Amino acid sequence: QVQLAESGGGLVQAGGSLRLSCAASGRGRTFSMYAMGWFRQAPGKEREFVAAIGWSGGNTYYADSVKGRFTISRDNAKDTVYLQMNSLKPEDTAVYYCAASSRYYSGSYRLNDYDYWGQGTQVTVSS
């Protein structure tokens, strides 16, 4: 079992930056054996893929909508994955969730490939 806790959300003006963190805890396999992903869900919309990173940090994937603006990274020594968000736009407003996959070591854009989810953190970008 893995527990995930996101932090770092908040209200920011368009063009600003935020860094989200997701801390993992629990028993079982070590954090470094999970691929990690970030997803988001805006009001009235389905949850969508944002970014993913493989267990070693060597592979990263991004949705086209955030490519060049967001950066996913991980610190396996701290059991934490990050999402640096720059040049934020109002359409980035959503609840952001981190997720862990024990089956796809290189990361995945599919929701169903993830086994554990955090509770989410709200990001609001004002125009």
C-alpha positions in Angstrom: 0.0 0.0 0.0 1.2 3.5 -0.8 -0.3 6.7 0.5 0.1 9.8 -1.6 -0.2 13.4 -0.4 -0.2 16.3 -2.7 0.7 19.8 -1.7 1.6 23.2 -3.3 -1.6 24.1 -5.0 -3.1 27.6 -4.7 -4.3 30.7 -6.5 -1.9 32.3 -9.1 -2.2 34.8 -11.8 -1.9 33.8 -15.4 1.7 33.6 -16.4 2.8 32.7 -12.9 4.3 29.5 -11.5 3.6 26.8 -9.0 5.4 23.7 -7.9 3.3 20.8 -6.7 4.8 18.1 -4.5 3.5 14.6 -3.9 5.0 12.7 -0.9 4.7 8.9 -0.7 4.5 6.8 2.4 3.5 3.3 3.5 4.8 -0.2 3.6 5.7 -2.5 0.8 7.9 -1.8 -2.2 10.1 1.2 -2.2 9.1 4.5 -3.8 11.7 4.1 -6.5 9.9 1.0 -7.8 6.8 3.0 -8.8 6.3 5.0 -11.9 4.5 8.3 -11.0 2.0 10.4 -12.8 0.2 13.7 -12.5 -3.4 14.1 -13.7 -5.9 16.9 -13.4 -9.7 17.3 -13.4 -11.5 20.5 -14.1 -15.1 21.0 -13.0 -17.5 19.1 -15.3 -14.6 17.4 -17.2 -13.0 14.0 -17.0 -9.7 13.4 -15.3 -6.9 13.9 -17.8 -3.2 13.0 -18.0 -0.7 15.8 -17.4 2.7 14.2 -17.0 4.4 10.9 -16.0 7.9 9.8 -15.0 9.5 6.4 -14.9 10.8 4.8 -11.7 14.4 5.9 -12.3 13.4 9.4 -13.6 15.0 8.7 -17.0 11.7 8.7 -18.9 9.2 11.5 -18.8 6.0 12.1 -20.7 3.8 15.1 -21.1 0.4 16.0 -22.4 0.6 18.3 -25.5 -1.3 21.0 -23.6 1.5 21.3 -21.0 4.6 20.4 -23.0 7.3 23.1 -22.6 5.6 24.7 -19.6 5.4 21.9 -17.0 8.3 19.7 -15.7 7.9 16.5 -13.8 10.7 15.2 -11.6 11.3 12.9 -8.7 13.6 12.6 -5.7 13.7 8.9 -4.7 15.7 9.7 -1.6 12.8 11.9 -0.4 10.0 9.6 -1.8 8.6 12.7 -3.5 7.5 13.6 -7.1 7.2 17.2 -8.2 5.4 19.1 -10.9 6.9 22.5 -11.8 4.3 24.5 -13.6 5.3 27.7 -15.4 3.5 30.1 -17.7 0.2 29.0 -16.2 -3.0 29.7 -18.0 -6.6 29.9 -16.8 -7.3 26.6 -18.6 -4.8 24.9 -16.2 -7.3 25.4 -13.4 -8.2 22.0 -11.9 -7.7 19.7 -9.1 -4.3 18.0 -9.6 -3.8 14.4 -8.5 -0.6 12.4 -8.3 -0.7 8.6 -8.9 1.6 5.6 -8.5 1.9 2.7 -10.8 3.4 -0.6 -9.7 3.0 -2.2 -13.2 4.4 0.3 -15.7 7.9 1.2 -14.6 8.5 3.6 -17.4 5.3 5.6 -16.8 1.9 5.8 -18.5 -0.7 8.3 -19.7 -3.6 5.9 -18.9 -5.5 6.4 -15.7 -6.2 2.7 -15.4 -2.5 1.9 -15.3 -2.2 3.6 -11.9 -2.8 1.7 -8.7 -2.7 4.5 -6.0 -4.0 8.0 -6.0 -3.7 11.0 -3.8 -6.6 13.3 -2.6 -5.7 16.1 -5.0 -4.7 19.7 -4.6 -6.5 22.7 -6.1 -4.8 24.9 -8.6 -6.6 28.1 -9.7 -5.2 30.4 -12.4 -6.8 33.8 -12.6 -6.9 35.8 -15.8 
